[in-house]
Amino acid sequence: MYTHFDNYLIYLKVEKNASPKTIASYQKDFFRGLDFFADLLKKEDHAVLPTDLDHRTFRHYLAFLKKQGLARTTAARHLAAWRSLYRYLQREGIIDDNPLIRVASPKLDKKLPKFLFENEAAALVESPDLSQPLGVRDRALLETLYAGGLRINELVSLDLGDMDLATGYVRIMGKRSKERMVPLGSKAVEALKNYLRDARPRLLANRGSKKTQQASKTGGLQIMPLPGKLNNAVFLNRWGDRLSSRGIRKILNKYVEKVSLGRKISPHTLRHSFATHLLNAGADLRLVQELLGHTRLTSTQLYTHITSERLKQVYRKSHPRAKE
């Protein structure tokens, strides 16, 4: 079985461009499952074959995961990893039948994504202090997240060459190296222009100063930035280096507290808000799918549940016969 694991993980990396995090997660799920199957079959783990496992074996595994107190979503993820492996093994001709066809995934509670109302989103993105370079940066950062519906890692990896502010588009490299062009609104474009003109050069000038301060405190040599080495990152931290995802979360938390939204907000909440507000305004579902970079339409359709609930609320509040 270990050989099949290795081959499949190589396939994910080379053919599917899966991220290292995804591959590590699959590997962890496979190893945990294999330990259970070896105990159940009373065999050494290296002696377990794909054909040793049938639909009853996998149902026993789901029952084991439930007994361990794992959430349904986690159990479903474990099963999905094995399901994808067995589809691969069947395509490669290693097995004739896929036993997981007869195994149902755990039924999941439907959780709607959290989002901000339009006035809340506006208050959040407009809250930074524009008299300070970091405030100008933060305004551009929040506007870009909300206007483009970007994932946090997409924002972190954004380079200067990815932007065409004359046309109002940015090039985004999404999951599995899938590229898409995303339009930005006039407010986001203006905020980015102000940041690139007034604040980013000042942050870039600080590059290397953190290491210099640390060295001076310890009596060490001063470490200056390497000559000729460019930093093409759009968003920089106070030391002139690329802003990290952790740094972006800290920035967002700061302004959430400032505008007193009263609930936990993540960078992905702005992405959810982006999609919800577009659909509320009548945008086509396929268009929103393209803007978000979703491979499957079902991922985007989740937002229609939010808009339909909002329609119900408006109807109940506004229609004269809805209150009877």
C-alpha positions in Angstrom: 0.0 0.0 0.0 2.9 2.4 0.7 4.0 2.2 -2.9 0.5 3.2 -4.0 0.5 6.1 -1.6 3.8 7.3 -3.0 2.7 7.0 -6.6 -0.6 8.8 -6.0 1.0 11.7 -4.0 3.5 12.1 -6.9 0.6 12.2 -9.3 -1.1 14.9 -7.2 2.0 17.0 -7.2 3.0 16.6 -10.8 -0.3 16.2 -12.6 -2.7 18.1 -10.4 -0.3 20.8 -9.0 -1.6 20.1 -5.5 -0.1 22.2 -2.8 2.4 20.8 -0.3 -0.2 21.3 2.4 -2.7 19.2 0.5 -0.2 16.4 -0.1 0.8 16.4 3.5 -2.8 16.2 4.6 -3.6 13.3 2.2 -0.5 11.4 3.5 -1.5 11.9 7.1 -5.0 10.6 6.4 -3.7 7.6 4.5 -1.3 6.6 7.3 -4.0 6.9 10.0 -6.4 4.8 7.9 -3.8 2.2 7.2 -3.0 1.8 10.9 -6.7 1.1 11.5 -7.0 -1.3 8.6 -3.9 -3.3 9.6 -5.3 -3.8 13.1 -8.7 -4.7 11.8 -7.3 -7.3 9.3 -4.6 -8.4 11.8 -1.8 -7.8 9.3 1.3 -5.8 9.2 0.7 -2.4 7.7 3.2 -3.0 4.8 1.3 -6.2 4.0 -2.1 -4.6 3.5 -3.2 -4.6 -0.2 -5.8 -2.3 -1.8 -7.9 -5.4 -2.6 -8.0 -6.3 1.1 -10.3 -3.4 1.8 -14.0 -3.6 0.9 -17.0 -1.4 1.5 -17.6 -3.0 5.0 -14.0 -2.2 6.0 -14.5 1.5 5.1 -17.8 1.6 7.0 -15.9 0.2 10.0 -13.4 3.0 9.6 -16.1 5.7 9.6 -17.5 4.2 12.7 -14.1 4.2 14.3 -13.6 7.9 13.4 -16.9 8.8 14.9 -16.1 6.9 18.1 -12.8 8.9 18.3 -14.9 12.0 18.5 -13.9 13.5 15.1 -16.3 15.9 13.5 -18.3 14.8 10.5 -16.4 17.2 8.3 -13.1 15.6 9.4 -14.4 12.1 8.8 -15.7 13.1 5.4 -12.2 14.5 4.5 -10.6 11.2 5.5 -13.0 9.3 3.3 -12.6 11.7 0.4 -8.8 11.1 0.5 -9.3 7.3 0.3 -12.0 7.7 -2.3 -9.7 9.8 -4.6 -6.9 7.2 -4.1 -9.1 4.3 -5.1 -10.4 6.2 -8.2 -6.7 6.6 -9.2 -6.0 2.9 -8.5 -8.9 1.9 -10.7 -7.8 4.2 -13.5 -4.4 2.7 -13.4 -5.8 -0.8 -13.6 -4.5 -1.8 -10.2 -8.0 -2.7 -8.9 -11.0 -3.8 -10.9 -13.8 -2.5 -8.6 -13.9 0.5 -6.3 -15.4 -0.5 -3.0 -16.0 3.1 -2.0 -18.8 3.5 -4.5 -20.9 1.7 -2.0 -19.9 3.8 0.9 -21.8 7.0 1.6 -20.0 10.1 3.0 -21.2 11.4 6.4 -24.1 13.8 6.1 -22.8 17.3 6.8 -24.6 20.2 8.3 -24.9 22.9 5.8 -23.0 26.0 7.1 -23.5 29.2 5.3 -20.4 31.4 4.9 -20.2 34.4 7.2 -20.3 37.8 5.4 -20.5 41.5 6.2 -23.4 43.7 5.2 -22.5 46.4 2.7 -22.4 49.2 5.3 -20.2 47.1 7.5 -17.8 46.3 4.7 -17.6 50.0 3.8 -16.9 51.0 7.4 -14.2 48.4 7.7 -12.3 49.3 4.5 -12.6 53.0 5.2 -11.3 52.8 8.8 -7.5 53.1 8.3 -5.8 56.4 9.1 -4.7 57.8 5.8 -2.3 60.3 7.4 0.2 57.5 8.1 2.0 55.3 5.5 0.8 52.1 7.2 -2.8 53.4 7.1 -2.5 54.1 3.4 -1.2 50.6 2.9 -4.0 49.1 5.0 -6.7 51.0 3.1 -5.3 49.6 -0.2 -5.0 46.1 1.3 -8.6 46.0 2.6 -10.0 47.6 -0.6 -8.2 45.0 -2.7 -9.4 42.1 -0.6 -13.0 43.2 -0.8 -13.1 44.5 -4.4 -11.3 41.5 -5.9 -12.6 38.7 -3.6 -9.0 37.5 -3.2 -7.9 34.6 -1.0 -5.3 35.7 1.6 -2.5 33.7 0.0 -3.4 35.4 -3.4 -3.0 38.8 -1.8 0.3 37.9 -0.1 1.8 36.6 -3.4 0.6 39.7 -5.4 3.6 41.3 -7.3 3.9 44.7 -8.9 3.9 43.1 -12.4 0.5 41.5 -11.7 -1.3 44.8 -11.7 -2.5 47.0 -14.5 -4.2 49.9 -12.7 -4.7 51.7 -16.0 -7.3 49.1 -17.0 -8.2 48.3 -13.3 -7.3 44.6 -13.5 -5.0 42.4 -11.5 -3.6 39.0 -12.5 -4.2 36.4 -9.8 -2.4 33.0 -9.5 -5.0 30.9 -7.6 -5.1 27.3 -6.4 -3.3 24.7 -8.5 -1.5 27.5 -10.4 -4.8 28.5 -12.0 -4.5 32.1 -13.4 -7.4 34.5 -13.6 -7.9 38.2 -14.3 -9.8 40.1 -11.7 -11.3 43.6 -12.1 -11.1 46.1 -9.3 -13.4 49.0 -8.6 -12.5 52.6 -8.8 -12.1 53.0 -5.1 -9.6 50.0 -4.9 -7.7 51.3 -7.9 -7.4 54.8 -6.3 -6.3 53.3 -2.9 -3.7 51.2 -4.7 -2.4 54.2 -6.7 -2.1 56.3 -3.5 -0.3 53.4 -1.7 2.2 52.8 -4.5 2.9 56.5 -4.9 3.1 57.7 -1.4 3.4 54.8 1.1 5.2 51.8 -0.5 8.4 53.7 -1.3 8.6 54.8 2.4 8.1 51.2 3.6 10.6 49.9 1.1 13.2 52.4 2.4 13.0 50.7 5.8 14.2 47.4 4.3 17.0 45.9 6.3 16.5 48.4 9.2 15.0 45.7 11.5 18.1 43.5 11.2 20.3 46.6 11.7 18.4 47.5 14.9 18.7 43.9 16.2 22.4 43.8 15.4 23.1 47.1 17.1 21.2 45.9 20.3 23.4 42.8 20.5 26.6 44.5 19.4 26.8 42.6 16.2 27.5 43.7 12.7 25.0 45.8 10.8 23.2 43.8 8.1 22.2 45.9 5.1 19.9 44.8 2.4 21.5 43.0 -0.5 22.3 45.5 -3.3 20.3 45.0 -6.5 17.9 42.5 -4.9 14.4 43.8 -5.7 11.3 43.3 -3.7 8.4 43.1 -6.1 5.8 42.4 -3.5 2.8 44.8 -3.7 2.1 44.8 0.0 5.0 45.3 2.4 5.3 45.2 6.2 6.8 48.1 8.2 10.3 46.7 7.5 9.9 46.7 3.7 9.5 43.0 3.3 6.6 41.1 1.8 3.6 41.1 4.2 2.8 37.7 5.5 -0.7 36.1 5.8 -0.3 36.3 9.6 0.5 40.0 9.3 -2.7 40.5 7.2 -4.8 38.8 9.8 -3.4 41.0 12.5 -4.1 44.1 10.4 -7.7 43.0 9.8 -8.3 42.2 13.5 -7.1 45.7 14.3 -9.7 47.4 12.2 -12.5 45.0 13.1 -11.9 46.0 16.7 -11.7 49.7 15.7 -15.1 49.7 13.9 -16.6 47.5 16.7 -18.2 44.8 14.4 -18.6 42.6 17.5 -17.7 39.3 15.8 -14.8 37.3 14.5 -13.9 38.3 11.0 -11.3 36.6 8.8 -9.8 37.7 5.4 -12.0 35.1 3.9 -15.1 36.9 5.3 -14.3 39.7 2.9 -14.2 37.2 0.0 -17.6 35.8 1.1 -18.9 39.4 1.3 -17.6 40.1 -2.2 -19.5 37.2 -3.7 -22.7 37.8 -1.7 -22.9 41.4 -2.6 -22.4 40.7 -6.3 -25.2 38.1 -6.3 -27.5 40.4 -4.3 -27.0 43.0 -7.0 -28.0 40.6 -9.7 -24.6 39.3 -10.9 -24.6 36.1 -12.9 -23.6 33.0 -11.0 -21.1 31.9 -13.6 -19.5 35.3 -13.6 -19.0 35.2 -9.8 -17.6 31.7 -10.2 -14.9 33.0 -12.6 -14.1 36.0 -10.4 -13.6 33.7 -7.4 -11.6 31.2 -9.3 -13.9 28.3 -8.3 -13.4 25.1 -10.4 -16.9 23.9 -9.6 -20.1 25.8 -9.8 -21.3 24.0 -6.7 -18.7 25.9 -4.6 -20.2 29.2 -5.8 -23.8 28.1 -5.5 -23.4 28.1 -1.7 -23.7 31.9 -1.8 -27.1 31.7 -3.4 -28.4 30.3 -0.1 -27.4 33.5 1.5 -29.1 35.7 -1.1 -32.3 33.6 -1.0 -32.4 34.0 2.8 -31.9 37.7 2.4 -34.8 37.8 -0.1 -37.0 36.1 2.4 -36.1 38.6 5.1 -36.8 41.5 2.8 -40.1 40.0 1.7 -41.3 39.3 5.2 -40.3 42.8 6.2 -41.8 44.6 3.2 -44.7 42.7 1.8 -48.0 43.9 3.4 -49.5 40.3 3.5 -46.3 38.6 4.6 -46.9 39.5 8.3 -50.4 38.0 8.5 
